[in-house]
């Protein structure tokens, strides 16, 4: 594990140093696998979510949005199969009490895929091969057992203690529960999709790799409803859309790959799943997923709620339950992939090193930073006027303290595409120095041309 974390260390350090991501509850010694997104992390996340909404809801005519509750009726989780089936196999080291996901332990120590093994088969493999605990080295494991990943809480609405409610482990189910409301209240016609962004919670057995696997995270999910006969075509077109998204946020295409799930490893609801995996520094791992959920969820909710959840064809009046293609995107994994993709320790011609995040402008937390060469007037007043103009259009930052070189370096580490310096020439001819983050080239641009000059580069 520490080796895995080592490959991420420079990025984790930058995230802390520059206010992207802090460990959760740090002043109390930390609270494992929780994180706060600092002033730049929150901007990055907002840019990801806003762009996703724009691309998948506003730029299409076949999509609508939803913001459903985190707490759904407990019967919904029974119907969806999560109460009985949303679990991982867990195994404990009796010597040091460390807990592991049994399939991961087998994969890491015996280099064998354990996805379709039963609990008994996994236990036998671990015991017979005398697998050593990666933490303490002892070969003394318990039996493998199921561990449900849903967090439970209790409601006392009826006055009776012990009414269990679950924090949602995926946002999808809220969409299925409101499918009927959407069909009845807004003019949607098959094929159409519903998008939702929101928190999901999973009591992961072995979280880790920074924000890659956390217990509280955000999902951006689409449930796309279509006719059964069209599922393959729809699946392929969403796969292309997911690649288009990766390009749009600036991920290097060579680092994004498709991974088809073998039939025997599919989730209980899926007939086909393809993951988009990304080459993270700690290995190639799932970034997003695309699943053909058939009519499983809507049929189960119809059955368990006793409600009719049919779609009526407007022309033929035929009634049926639509099938579903689900593209799902994790916000934190997107953020981590963007950071890994953008991060560079660059050796400059003069031998110095600079750390830079090469974010695509649409994703960058700050678009433009404005500096007066010195704090004193009339430079500061001029710089503030430039800042006010640009701030109305983009998220900008004003920085007047320290040497100009240091201010550039700080913005490089934040991934700010452009810096503007107001200097003594500005007072003479109303031009500023515009510095490009990636090439570090500087050019003089007239203040009156700044907006038209920057706009095409930032959009
Ligand atoms: P994994 O196999 O890595 O556990 P999964 O297949 O269970 O992931 P899904 O159920 O498909 O994941 O969840 C949809 C998306 O939500 C994932 O593609 C990922 O981006 C994100 N995600 C899932 N679990 C976590 C987690 N624990 N922390 C952060 N993001 C997550």
Boltz pocket constraint, residues with backbone or C-beta under 6 A from the ligand:
constraints:
  - pocket:
      binder: B
      contacts: [[A, 169], [A, 170], [A, 202], [A, 204], [A, 211], [A, 212], [A, 213], [A, 214], [A, 215], [A, 217], [A, 218], [A, 219], [A, 286], [A, 287], [A, 288], [A, 289], [A, 328], [A, 329], [A, 330], [A, 331], [A, 332], [A, 333]]
      max_distance: 6.0
